[in-house]
Structure formats: structure tokens, C-alpha cells
Amino acid sequence: MPSTKLKRAQRALDKKLSSHQPATPKAGWIRAVRDALGMTGQQLASRLGVTWSSMDNLEKSEAAGTITLNSLTKAAAAMDCRLVYALVPNAASIEALVDQQARQVALAALGRANQTMLLEAQAVGAEELEQRIQDYITDHIRDSELWAVKR
């Protein structure tokens, strides 16, 4: 079970991430912001100190997902913006992601025991299984072991 310190860290990060859920525009952020500012490609190229074709390649590399963070930072600065970089969990939150992983670890461990019990016609009901999962998480899973098991 995650420590109190780890839970606090998860909740603090979840709070910060809650506002970072924007979908990336199809053409990329550089193009979207440039268009919204009413800035031409040539104007951005001049601000970056590069040719129009280099700026065009920059926008295309972002749309393709091959741009570097350094290049994004420079493009943002040239448009008087800043780059905000975040890893946003697919789960509802970091805390939920950790809970899902703990559950998977517990199910993997208990699944073997449950399979044996099934073979012996001693299968447990859903409510009892859920209690066993929660007990296993509380009694056996430690922060340092949580991610040792692959998904």
C-alpha cells in the first residue's frame, strides 16, 4: 500500500495535472498558436532567425511527433509563449493509476490461489474476492515493489 508520503505526492501532482488535459491540435501547437496570433509563417521564421522553409519543417516535425523539446521551446519563445511540458496519466489521476497497478499486482498473486481453489471447487464469491484483493494490497504491496510487475 502506498505510503502516506507517496499518497500526498500523488494528490499534489494530480492537482497540478487536472488543468493539463488539452488535446494537441492536428497541425500542432506551433501552427495553432501562430494562426491564433495572426502571425504568418514568414514572420515566425524571422523571429526564429531561420528561413521560411526551416520554420515550415519545424511545424511539420511537430505535427509528425518528431520535434525536440528544445525546438518547441524556441518556437514558443518566438511567439512570446512558454512551453508547458507534462506527462498526463491515461487513468483519471496518478492516484488512480497507482491503485490500478496495485490491483493488478494483487490479482496476479491472488489469481494463482483462486485458480487452485476453483480446481478444488472452493471458489470465492465476488465480494470475498474484492476483500481479499484489498487485504493483499494492504498487507503485501509496498511502494518499492509496486512497479516490479509488468502490465
C-alpha positions, 0 to 999 in steps of 0.5 A: 500500500502506498505510503502516506508520503507517496499518497500526498505526492500523488494528490499534489501532482494530480492537482497540478495535472487536472488543468493539463488535459488539452488535446494537441491540435492536428497541425500542432501547437506551433501552427495553432498558436501562430494562426491564433496570433495572426502571425504568418509563417514568414514572420515566425521564421524571422523571429526564429532567425531561420528561413521560411522553409526551416520554420515550415519543417519545424511545424511539420516535425511537430505535427509528425511527433518528431520535434525536440523539446528544445525546438518547441521551446524556441518556437514558443519563445518566438511567439512570446509563449512558454512551453508547458511540458507534462506527462498526463496519466491515461487513468483519471489521476496518478492516484488512480493509476497507482491503485490500478497497478496495485490491483493488478499486482494483487490479482496476479498473486491472488489469481494463482490461489483462486485458480487452485481453489476453483480446481478444488471447487472452493471458489470465492464469491465476488465480494470475498474476492474484492476483500481479499484483493484489498487485504493483499494490497494492504498487507503485501504491496509496498511502494518499492515493489509496486512497479516490479510487475509488468502490465 
